[in-house]
Amino acid sequence: MQTRTCVVCRERRQRGKLLRMVKIPEGQVVFDRTGRMNGRGAYVCADADHWGANRRSASIDRGRLRHALKTEIDDSTVNLLAEAIKLHTTERLNQQGN
């Protein structure tokens, strides 16, 4: 399986174990559930601290993600990404439990 590097902690992991954020052609940054969306992508570990859920780390993580995607990322985008990731993680756990 292919490996990718988390833009926050720089750890290499299997692609399926990372979350992909993508800057779509319209300029928005979104969570890529499929891993196949068009646009500039960046991989992040599923660790809540990596995607800004922890207030103290949010600015650091946003800066690293901003650099990787070459775009500005505001508070509302971070919040939307965090919600999408929480929903995705919950759905994955529910599927594994059934």
Biopython code that builds the backbone (N, CA, C, O; Angstrom):
import numpy as np
from Bio.PDB.StructureBuilder import StructureBuilder

atoms = [
    (1, "MET", "N", (0.840, -1.183, 0.000)),
    (1, "MET", "CA", (0.000, 0.000, 0.000)),
    (1, "MET", "C", (0.887, 1.249, 0.000)),
    (1, "MET", "O", (1.981, 1.243, 0.564)),
    (2, "GLN", "N", (0.412, 2.297, -0.626)),
    (2, "GLN", "CA", (1.171, 3.536, -0.726)),
    (2, "GLN", "C", (1.234, 4.252, 0.621)),
    (2, "GLN", "O", (0.293, 4.191, 1.411)),
    (3, "THR", "N", (2.350, 4.929, 0.872)),
    (3, "THR", "CA", (2.475, 5.716, 2.096)),
    (3, "THR", "C", (2.467, 7.198, 1.757)),
    (3, "THR", "O", (2.862, 7.612, 0.667)),
    (4, "ARG", "N", (2.012, 7.975, 2.712)),
    (4, "ARG", "CA", (1.986, 9.432, 2.602)),
    (4, "ARG", "C", (2.509, 10.006, 3.915)),
    (4, "ARG", "O", (2.608, 9.293, 4.913)),
    (5, "THR", "N", (2.840, 11.281, 3.911)),
    (5, "THR", "CA", (3.365, 11.948, 5.094)),
    (5, "THR", "C", (2.340, 12.930, 5.632)),
    (5, "THR", "O", (1.782, 13.727, 4.877)),
    (6, "CYS", "N", (2.087, 12.877, 6.941)),
    (6, "CYS", "CA", (1.210, 13.838, 7.602)),
    (6, "CYS", "C", (1.890, 15.203, 7.562)),
    (6, "CYS", "O", (3.059, 15.323, 7.927)),
    (7, "VAL", "N", (1.164, 16.238, 7.119)),
    (7, "VAL", "CA", (1.766, 17.566, 7.017)),
    (7, "VAL", "C", (1.995, 18.197, 8.387)),
    (7, "VAL", "O", (2.741, 19.171, 8.495)),
    (8, "VAL", "N", (1.368, 17.664, 9.434)),
    (8, "VAL", "CA", (1.521, 18.231, 10.774)),
    (8, "VAL", "C", (2.693, 17.600, 11.514)),
    (8, "VAL", "O", (3.606, 18.308, 11.940)),
    (9, "CYS", "N", (2.681, 16.279, 11.673)),
    (9, "CYS", "CA", (3.720, 15.614, 12.478)),
    (9, "CYS", "C", (4.857, 15.049, 11.630)),
    (9, "CYS", "O", (5.877, 14.619, 12.168)),
    (10, "ARG", "N", (4.688, 15.047, 10.301)),
    (10, "ARG", "CA", (5.686, 14.557, 9.344)),
    (10, "ARG", "C", (5.906, 13.049, 9.420)),
    (10, "ARG", "O", (6.890, 12.546, 8.878)),
    (11, "GLU", "N", (5.010, 12.321, 10.080)),
    (11, "GLU", "CA", (5.126, 10.865, 10.176)),
    (11, "GLU", "C", (4.564, 10.215, 8.915)),
    (11, "GLU", "O", (3.519, 10.626, 8.411)),
    (12, "ARG", "N", (5.264, 9.198, 8.407)),
    (12, "ARG", "CA", (4.803, 8.470, 7.222)),
    (12, "ARG", "C", (3.883, 7.340, 7.667)),
    (12, "ARG", "O", (4.196, 6.595, 8.596)),
    (13, "ARG", "N", (2.741, 7.224, 6.989)),
    (13, "ARG", "CA", (1.772, 6.171, 7.284)),
    (13, "ARG", "C", (1.148, 5.693, 5.983)),
    (13, "ARG", "O", (1.304, 6.311, 4.931)),
    (14, "GLN", "N", (0.436, 4.575, 6.084)),
    (14, "GLN", "CA", (-0.306, 4.102, 4.922)),
    (14, "GLN", "C", (-1.383, 5.126, 4.593)),
    (14, "GLN", "O", (-1.990, 5.717, 5.485)),
    (15, "ARG", "N", (-1.607, 5.325, 3.311)),
    (15, "ARG", "CA", (-2.557, 6.342, 2.864)),
    (15, "ARG", "C", (-3.931, 6.167, 3.495)),
    (15, "ARG", "O", (-4.582, 7.152, 3.842)),
    (16, "GLY", "N", (-4.378, 4.927, 3.648)),
    (16, "GLY", "CA", (-5.696, 4.673, 4.215)),
    (16, "GLY", "C", (-5.839, 5.043, 5.677)),
    (16, "GLY", "O", (-6.958, 5.134, 6.181)),
    (17, "LYS", "N", (-4.731, 5.260, 6.367)),
    (17, "LYS", "CA", (-4.759, 5.617, 7.787)),
    (17, "LYS", "C", (-4.701, 7.127, 8.010)),
    (17, "LYS", "O", (-4.726, 7.590, 9.150)),
    (18, "LEU", "N", (-4.625, 7.883, 6.933)),
    (18, "LEU", "CA", (-4.561, 9.340, 7.013)),
    (18, "LEU", "C", (-5.839, 9.955, 6.460)),
    (18, "LEU", "O", (-6.577, 9.314, 5.712)),
    (19, "LEU", "N", (-6.089, 11.186, 6.832)),
    (19, "LEU", "CA", (-7.226, 11.943, 6.323)),
    (19, "LEU", "C", (-6.703, 12.916, 5.271)),
    (19, "LEU", "O", (-5.647, 13.522, 5.452)),
    (20, "ARG", "N", (-7.436, 13.065, 4.180)),
    (20, "ARG", "CA", (-6.975, 13.943, 3.098)),
    (20, "ARG", "C", (-7.819, 15.206, 3.049)),
    (20, "ARG", "O", (-9.047, 15.152, 2.981)),
    (21, "MET", "N", (-7.141, 16.334, 3.084)),
    (21, "MET", "CA", (-7.770, 17.626, 2.875)),
    (21, "MET", "C", (-7.394, 18.055, 1.465)),
    (21, "MET", "O", (-6.299, 17.755, 0.990)),
    (22, "VAL", "N", (-8.294, 18.750, 0.804)),
    (22, "VAL", "CA", (-8.008, 19.150, -0.572)),
    (22, "VAL", "C", (-8.516, 20.564, -0.824)),
    (22, "VAL", "O", (-9.588, 20.952, -0.358)),
    (23, "LYS", "N", (-7.729, 21.312, -1.563)),
    (23, "LYS", "CA", (-8.157, 22.621, -2.042)),
    (23, "LYS", "C", (-8.757, 22.372, -3.414)),
    (23, "LYS", "O", (-8.043, 22.097, -4.378)),
    (24, "ILE", "N", (-10.073, 22.472, -3.489)),
    (24, "ILE", "CA", (-10.761, 22.186, -4.745)),
    (24, "ILE", "C", (-10.555, 23.348, -5.721)),
    (24, "ILE", "O", (-10.182, 24.445, -5.305)),
    (25, "PRO", "N", (-10.793, 23.116, -7.016)),
    (25, "PRO", "CA", (-10.559, 24.162, -8.012)),
    (25, "PRO", "C", (-11.288, 25.480, -7.722)),
    (25, "PRO", "O", (-10.835, 26.540, -8.156)),
    (26, "GLU", "N", (-12.406, 25.427, -6.997)),
    (26, "GLU", "CA", (-13.143, 26.648, -6.660)),
    (26, "GLU", "C", (-12.451, 27.444, -5.561)),
    (26, "GLU", "O", (-12.857, 28.568, -5.267)),
    (27, "GLY", "N", (-11.400, 26.871, -4.943)),
    (27, "GLY", "CA", (-10.629, 27.585, -3.935)),
    (27, "GLY", "C", (-10.923, 27.213, -2.497)),
    (27, "GLY", "O", (-10.194, 27.630, -1.597)),
    (28, "GLN", "N", (-11.975, 26.439, -2.255)),
    (28, "GLN", "CA", (-12.317, 26.036, -0.893)),
    (28, "GLN", "C", (-11.455, 24.861, -0.452)),
    (28, "GLN", "O", (-10.985, 24.075, -1.275)),
    (29, "VAL", "N", (-11.254, 24.753, 0.869)),
    (29, "VAL", "CA", (-10.563, 23.605, 1.447)),
    (29, "VAL", "C", (-11.621, 22.710, 2.067)),
    (29, "VAL", "O", (-12.412, 23.156, 2.899)),
    (30, "VAL", "N", (-11.635, 21.435, 1.658)),
    (30, "VAL", "CA", (-12.646, 20.490, 2.139)),
    (30, "VAL", "C", (-11.983, 19.176, 2.546)),
    (30, "VAL", "O", (-10.858, 18.877, 2.144)),
    (31, "PHE", "N", (-12.707, 18.403, 3.351)),
    (31, "PHE", "CA", (-12.276, 17.060, 3.725)),
    (31, "PHE", "C", (-12.650, 16.123, 2.589)),
    (31, "PHE", "O", (-13.805, 16.090, 2.165)),
    (32, "ASP", "N", (-11.695, 15.371, 2.100)),
    (32, "ASP", "CA", (-11.900, 14.452, 0.976)),
    (32, "ASP", "C", (-12.153, 13.046, 1.517)),
    (32, "ASP", "O", (-11.212, 12.308, 1.810)),
    (33, "ARG", "N", (-13.425, 12.682, 1.646)),
    (33, "ARG", "CA", (-13.807, 11.378, 2.196)),
    (33, "ARG", "C", (-13.329, 10.218, 1.326)),
    (33, "ARG", "O", (-13.012, 9.144, 1.838)),
    (34, "THR", "N", (-13.278, 10.432, 0.023)),
    (34, "THR", "CA", (-12.941, 9.352, -0.907)),
    (34, "THR", "C", (-11.443, 9.252, -1.185)),
    (34, "THR", "O", (-10.955, 8.199, -1.595)),
    (35, "GLY", "N", (-10.720, 10.337, -0.964)),
    (35, "GLY", "CA", (-9.298, 10.360, -1.283)),
    (35, "GLY", "C", (-9.024, 10.520, -2.763)),
    (35, "GLY", "O", (-7.897, 10.310, -3.211)),
    (36, "ARG", "N", (-10.045, 10.892, -3.533)),
    (36, "ARG", "CA", (-9.899, 10.964, -4.988)),
    (36, "ARG", "C", (-10.355, 12.294, -5.601)),
    (36, "ARG", "O", (-10.437, 12.413, -6.823)),
    (37, "MET", "N", (-10.648, 13.276, -4.774)),
    (37, "MET", "CA", (-11.124, 14.554, -5.307)),
    (37, "MET", "C", (-10.014, 15.263, -6.075)),
    (37, "MET", "O", (-8.832, 15.126, -5.760)),
    (38, "ASN", "N", (-10.422, 16.024, -7.089)),
    (38, "ASN", "CA", (-9.472, 16.838, -7.843)),
    (38, "ASN", "C", (-9.055, 18.036, -7.002)),
    (38, "ASN", "O", (-9.851, 18.581, -6.238)),
    (39, "GLY", "N", (-7.822, 18.430, -7.151)),
    (39, "GLY", "CA", (-7.316, 19.600, -6.439)),
    (39, "GLY", "C", (-6.037, 19.266, -5.695)),
    (39, "GLY", "O", (-5.572, 18.126, -5.702)),
    (40, "ARG", "N", (-5.485, 20.268, -5.061)),
    (40, "ARG", "CA", (-4.234, 20.103, -4.309)),
    (40, "ARG", "C", (-4.553, 19.469, -2.963)),
    (40, "ARG", "O", (-5.349, 20.011, -2.197)),
    (41, "GLY", "N", (-3.942, 18.332, -2.669)),
    (41, "GLY", "CA", (-4.248, 17.597, -1.451)),
    (41, "GLY", "C", (-3.133, 17.612, -0.433)),
    (41, "GLY", "O", (-1.967, 17.837, -0.759)),
    (42, "ALA", "N", (-3.521, 17.364, 0.824)),
    (42, "ALA", "CA", (-2.567, 17.232, 1.925)),
    (42, "ALA", "C", (-3.134, 16.204, 2.892)),
    (42, "ALA", "O", (-4.341, 16.163, 3.131)),
    (43, "TYR", "N", (-2.260, 15.380, 3.441)),
    (43, "TYR", "CA", (-2.680, 14.319, 4.355)),
    (43, "TYR", "C", (-2.387, 14.706, 5.797)),
    (43, "TYR", "O", (-1.359, 15.310, 6.102)),
    (44, "VAL", "N", (-3.334, 14.335, 6.691)),
    (44, "VAL", "CA", (-3.234, 14.638, 8.116)),
    (44, "VAL", "C", (-3.629, 13.397, 8.899)),
    (44, "VAL", "O", (-4.575, 12.701, 8.528)),
    (45, "CYS", "N", (-2.909, 13.116, 9.984)),
    (45, "CYS", "CA", (-3.282, 12.003, 10.867)),
    (45, "CYS", "C", (-4.676, 12.252, 11.440)),
    (45, "CYS", "O", (-5.133, 13.393, 11.494)),
    (46, "ALA", "N", (-5.336, 11.202, 11.858)),
    (46, "ALA", "CA", (-6.675, 11.326, 12.430)),
    (46, "ALA", "C", (-6.655, 11.884, 13.849)),
    (46, "ALA", "O", (-7.719, 12.133, 14.415)),
    (47, "ASP", "N", (-5.490, 12.088, 14.438)),
    (47, "ASP", "CA", (-5.340, 12.647, 15.779)),
    (47, "ASP", "C", (-6.042, 14.004, 15.849)),
    (47, "ASP", "O", (-5.775, 14.884, 15.031)),
    (48, "ALA", "N", (-6.939, 14.174, 16.823)),
    (48, "ALA", "CA", (-7.719, 15.407, 16.947)),
    (48, "ALA", "C", (-6.834, 16.647, 17.042)),
    (48, "ALA", "O", (-7.211, 17.708, 16.542)),
    (49, "ASP", "N", (-5.679, 16.536, 17.666)),
    (49, "ASP", "CA", (-4.782, 17.687, 17.773)),
    (49, "ASP", "C", (-4.269, 18.134, 16.410)),
    (49, "ASP", "O", (-3.942, 19.307, 16.230)),
    (50, "HIS", "N", (-4.197, 17.242, 15.475)),
    (50, "HIS", "CA", (-3.665, 17.570, 14.153)),
    (50, "HIS", "C", (-4.618, 18.424, 13.331)),
    (50, "HIS", "O", (-4.172, 19.252, 12.536)),
    (51, "TRP", "N", (-5.905, 18.241, 13.506)),
    (51, "TRP", "CA", (-6.824, 18.989, 12.653)),
    (51, "TRP", "C", (-7.513, 20.133, 13.368)),
    (51, "TRP", "O", (-8.548, 20.627, 12.921)),
    (52, "GLY", "N", (-6.930, 20.553, 14.485)),
    (52, "GLY", "CA", (-7.353, 21.810, 15.082)),
    (52, "GLY", "C", (-8.430, 21.726, 16.131)),
    (52, "GLY", "O", (-8.962, 22.766, 16.519)),
    (53, "ALA", "N", (-8.789, 20.541, 16.621)),
    (53, "ALA", "CA", (-9.807, 20.440, 17.657)),
    (53, "ALA", "C", (-9.291, 21.022, 18.973)),
    (53, "ALA", "O", (-10.067, 21.538, 19.777)),
    (54, "ASN", "N", (-8.010, 20.937, 19.181)),
    (54, "ASN", "CA", (-7.379, 21.487, 20.375)),
    (54, "ASN", "C", (-7.005, 22.935, 20.077)),
    (54, "ASN", "O", (-6.181, 23.193, 19.200)),
    (55, "ARG", "N", (-7.594, 23.870, 20.788)),
    (55, "ARG", "CA", (-7.380, 25.293, 20.534)),
    (55, "ARG", "C", (-5.900, 25.692, 20.505)),
    (55, "ARG", "O", (-5.494, 26.505, 19.674)),
    (56, "ARG", "N", (-5.095, 25.123, 21.409)),
    (56, "ARG", "CA", (-3.689, 25.507, 21.492)),
    (56, "ARG", "C", (-2.920, 25.117, 20.238)),
    (56, "ARG", "O", (-1.984, 25.816, 19.849)),
    (57, "SER", "N", (-3.291, 24.027, 19.606)),
    (57, "SER", "CA", (-2.534, 23.570, 18.440)),
    (57, "SER", "C", (-3.131, 24.033, 17.119)),
    (57, "SER", "O", (-2.508, 23.874, 16.069)),
    (58, "ALA", "N", (-4.337, 24.608, 17.159)),
    (58, "ALA", "CA", (-5.044, 24.935, 15.919)),
    (58, "ALA", "C", (-4.248, 25.875, 15.017)),
    (58, "ALA", "O", (-4.216, 25.679, 13.802)),
    (59, "SER", "N", (-3.606, 26.892, 15.594)),
    (59, "SER", "CA", (-2.888, 27.841, 14.747)),
    (59, "SER", "C", (-1.670, 27.193, 14.091)),
    (59, "SER", "O", (-1.356, 27.483, 12.937)),
    (60, "ILE", "N", (-0.985, 26.316, 14.828)),
    (60, "ILE", "CA", (0.169, 25.615, 14.262)),
    (60, "ILE", "C", (-0.284, 24.707, 13.125)),
    (60, "ILE", "O", (0.307, 24.701, 12.044)),
    (61, "ASP", "N", (-1.336, 23.943, 13.384)),
    (61, "ASP", "CA", (-1.829, 23.005, 12.383)),
    (61, "ASP", "C", (-2.364, 23.739, 11.165)),
    (61, "ASP", "O", (-2.138, 23.318, 10.031)),
    (62, "ARG", "N", (-3.069, 24.829, 11.400)),
    (62, "ARG", "CA", (-3.608, 25.602, 10.294)),
    (62, "ARG", "C", (-2.466, 26.137, 9.437)),
    (62, "ARG", "O", (-2.571, 26.157, 8.210)),
    (63, "GLY", "N", (-1.391, 26.564, 10.062)),
    (63, "GLY", "CA", (-0.245, 27.078, 9.316)),
    (63, "GLY", "C", (0.394, 26.012, 8.451)),
    (63, "GLY", "O", (0.751, 26.270, 7.302)),
    (64, "ARG", "N", (0.536, 24.830, 8.990)),
    (64, "ARG", "CA", (1.144, 23.742, 8.217)),
    (64, "ARG", "C", (0.234, 23.302, 7.081)),
    (64, "ARG", "O", (0.698, 23.030, 5.974)),
    (65, "LEU", "N", (-1.061, 23.233, 7.360)),
    (65, "LEU", "CA", (-2.019, 22.865, 6.316)),
    (65, "LEU", "C", (-2.082, 23.963, 5.257)),
    (65, "LEU", "O", (-2.128, 23.679, 4.060)),
    (66, "ARG", "N", (-2.084, 25.216, 5.706)),
    (66, "ARG", "CA", (-2.095, 26.352, 4.775)),
    (66, "ARG", "C", (-0.880, 26.293, 3.846)),
    (66, "ARG", "O", (-1.000, 26.511, 2.641)),
    (67, "HIS", "N", (0.268, 26.000, 4.407)),
    (67, "HIS", "CA", (1.490, 25.914, 3.601)),
    (67, "HIS", "C", (1.401, 24.765, 2.585)),
    (67, "HIS", "O", (1.768, 24.930, 1.421)),
    (68, "ALA", "N", (0.918, 23.615, 3.029)),
    (68, "ALA", "CA", (0.830, 22.447, 2.143)),
    (68, "ALA", "C", (-0.163, 22.670, 1.005)),
    (68, "ALA", "O", (0.074, 22.242, -0.124)),
    (69, "LEU", "N", (-1.281, 23.344, 1.308)),
    (69, "LEU", "CA", (-2.312, 23.558, 0.292)),
    (69, "LEU", "C", (-2.147, 24.881, -0.455)),
    (69, "LEU", "O", (-2.857, 25.150, -1.424)),
    (70, "LYS", "N", (-1.209, 25.696, 0.004)),
    (70, "LYS", "CA", (-0.923, 26.988, -0.621)),
    (70, "LYS", "C", (-2.158, 27.876, -0.697)),
    (70, "LYS", "O", (-2.485, 28.425, -1.749)),
    (71, "THR", "N", (-2.846, 28.006, 0.456)),
    (71, "THR", "CA", (-4.030, 28.857, 0.529)),
    (71, "THR", "C", (-4.278, 29.264, 1.972)),
    (71, "THR", "O", (-3.769, 28.628, 2.895)),
    (72, "GLU", "N", (-5.056, 30.316, 2.172)),
    (72, "GLU", "CA", (-5.430, 30.745, 3.521)),
    (72, "GLU", "C", (-6.534, 29.834, 4.060)),
    (72, "GLU", "O", (-7.386, 29.360, 3.308)),
    (73, "ILE", "N", (-6.504, 29.598, 5.374)),
    (73, "ILE", "CA", (-7.512, 28.760, 6.019)),
    (73, "ILE", "C", (-8.014, 29.510, 7.244)),
    (73, "ILE", "O", (-7.264, 29.733, 8.194)),
    (74, "ASP", "N", (-9.291, 29.902, 7.219)),
    (74, "ASP", "CA", (-9.844, 30.679, 8.328)),
    (74, "ASP", "C", (-10.493, 29.782, 9.384)),
    (74, "ASP", "O", (-10.573, 28.565, 9.216)),
    (75, "ASP", "N", (-10.957, 30.406, 10.480)),
    (75, "ASP", "CA", (-11.557, 29.654, 11.588)),
    (75, "ASP", "C", (-12.766, 28.838, 11.150)),
    (75, "ASP", "O", (-12.930, 27.694, 11.576)),
    (76, "SER", "N", (-13.611, 29.415, 10.305)),
    (76, "SER", "CA", (-14.817, 28.692, 9.890)),
    (76, "SER", "C", (-14.456, 27.444, 9.084)),
    (76, "SER", "O", (-15.128, 26.419, 9.203)),
    (77, "THR", "N", (-13.415, 27.517, 8.275)),
    (77, "THR", "CA", (-12.972, 26.345, 7.510)),
    (77, "THR", "C", (-12.443, 25.267, 8.439)),
    (77, "THR", "O", (-12.752, 24.089, 8.261)),
    (78, "VAL", "N", (-11.642, 25.660, 9.436)),
    (78, "VAL", "CA", (-11.129, 24.696, 10.413)),
    (78, "VAL", "C", (-12.291, 24.012, 11.127)),
    (78, "VAL", "O", (-12.273, 22.797, 11.319)),
    (79, "ASN", "N", (-13.303, 24.790, 11.520)),
    (79, "ASN", "CA", (-14.467, 24.217, 12.203)),
    (79, "ASN", "C", (-15.231, 23.252, 11.303)),
    (79, "ASN", "O", (-15.658, 22.190, 11.757)),
    (80, "LEU", "N", (-15.408, 23.609, 10.037)),
    (80, "LEU", "CA", (-16.102, 22.724, 9.095)),
    (80, "LEU", "C", (-15.318, 21.435, 8.869)),
    (80, "LEU", "O", (-15.903, 20.353, 8.809)),
    (81, "LEU", "N", (-14.002, 21.546, 8.743)),
    (81, "LEU", "CA", (-13.166, 20.355, 8.577)),
    (81, "LEU", "C", (-13.272, 19.456, 9.804)),
    (81, "LEU", "O", (-13.400, 18.239, 9.675)),
    (82, "ALA", "N", (-13.219, 20.053, 10.994)),
    (82, "ALA", "CA", (-13.299, 19.280, 12.233)),
    (82, "ALA", "C", (-14.629, 18.536, 12.325)),
    (82, "ALA", "O", (-14.657, 17.369, 12.715)),
    (83, "GLU", "N", (-15.727, 19.196, 11.974)),
    (83, "GLU", "CA", (-17.046, 18.551, 12.012)),
    (83, "GLU", "C", (-17.136, 17.415, 10.998)),
    (83, "GLU", "O", (-17.666, 16.348, 11.308)),
    (84, "ALA", "N", (-16.625, 17.635, 9.799)),
    (84, "ALA", "CA", (-16.657, 16.592, 8.769)),
    (84, "ALA", "C", (-15.833, 15.384, 9.197)),
    (84, "ALA", "O", (-16.229, 14.243, 8.959)),
    (85, "ILE", "N", (-14.696, 15.632, 9.824)),
    (85, "ILE", "CA", (-13.836, 14.539, 10.276)),
    (85, "ILE", "C", (-14.489, 13.773, 11.417)),
    (85, "ILE", "O", (-14.424, 12.545, 11.457)),
    (86, "LYS", "N", (-15.119, 14.487, 12.347)),
    (86, "LYS", "CA", (-15.821, 13.817, 13.456)),
    (86, "LYS", "C", (-16.917, 12.904, 12.916)),
    (86, "LYS", "O", (-17.048, 11.760, 13.350)),
    (87, "LEU", "N", (-17.701, 13.413, 11.970)),
    (87, "LEU", "CA", (-18.778, 12.627, 11.372)),
    (87, "LEU", "C", (-18.209, 11.402, 10.657)),
    (87, "LEU", "O", (-18.728, 10.297, 10.814)),
    (88, "HIS", "N", (-17.170, 11.588, 9.890)),
    (88, "HIS", "CA", (-16.531, 10.490, 9.161)),
    (88, "HIS", "C", (-16.004, 9.429, 10.125)),
    (88, "HIS", "O", (-16.193, 8.234, 9.901)),
    (89, "THR", "N", (-15.348, 9.864, 11.190)),
    (89, "THR", "CA", (-14.788, 8.943, 12.180)),
    (89, "THR", "C", (-15.891, 8.161, 12.875)),
    (89, "THR", "O", (-15.760, 6.955, 13.085)),
    (90, "THR", "N", (-16.976, 8.836, 13.234)),
    (90, "THR", "CA", (-18.114, 8.176, 13.876)),
    (90, "THR", "C", (-18.722, 7.130, 12.949)),
    (90, "THR", "O", (-19.028, 6.018, 13.380)),
    (91, "GLU", "N", (-18.898, 7.483, 11.680)),
    (91, "GLU", "CA", (-19.453, 6.537, 10.707)),
    (91, "GLU", "C", (-18.551, 5.316, 10.553)),
    (91, "GLU", "O", (-19.040, 4.188, 10.476)),
    (92, "ARG", "N", (-17.251, 5.533, 10.508)),
    (92, "ARG", "CA", (-16.299, 4.413, 10.391)),
    (92, "ARG", "C", (-16.384, 3.482, 11.593)),
    (92, "ARG", "O", (-16.391, 2.261, 11.442)),
    (93, "LEU", "N", (-16.451, 4.067, 12.789)),
    (93, "LEU", "CA", (-16.551, 3.257, 14.004)),
    (93, "LEU", "C", (-17.851, 2.461, 14.029)),
    (93, "LEU", "O", (-17.862, 1.301, 14.438)),
    (94, "ASN", "N", (-18.945, 3.079, 13.594)),
    (94, "ASN", "CA", (-20.233, 2.385, 13.547)),
    (94, "ASN", "C", (-20.198, 1.224, 12.559)),
    (94, "ASN", "O", (-20.767, 0.166, 12.828)),
    (95, "GLN", "N", (-19.539, 1.410, 11.421)),
    (95, "GLN", "CA", (-19.433, 0.338, 10.428)),
    (95, "GLN", "C", (-18.600, -0.816, 10.956)),
    (95, "GLN", "O", (-18.912, -1.978, 10.694)),
    (96, "GLN", "N", (-17.547, -0.510, 11.694)),
    (96, "GLN", "CA", (-16.690, -1.555, 12.251)),
    (96, "GLN", "C", (-17.405, -2.324, 13.349)),
    (96, "GLN", "O", (-17.141, -3.508, 13.557)),
    (97, "GLY", "N", (-18.311, -1.651, 14.053)),
    (97, "GLY", "CA", (-19.029, -2.284, 15.152)),
    (97, "GLY", "C", (-20.147, -3.201, 14.694)),
    (97, "GLY", "O", (-20.593, -4.056, 15.459)),
    (98, "ASN", "N", (-20.607, -3.043, 13.469)),
    (98, "ASN", "CA", (-21.721, -3.869, 12.960)),
    (98, "ASN", "C", (-21.248, -5.131, 12.319)),
    (98, "ASN", "O", (-22.061, -5.925, 11.845)),
]
sb = StructureBuilder()
sb.init_structure("model")
sb.init_model(0)
sb.init_chain("A")
sb.init_seg("    ")
for serial, (resi, resn, name, xyz) in enumerate(atoms, 1):
    if name == "N":
        sb.init_residue(resn, " ", resi, " ")
    sb.init_atom(name, np.array(xyz, "f"), 0.0, 1.0, " ", f" {name:<3s}", serial, name[0])
structure = sb.get_structure()
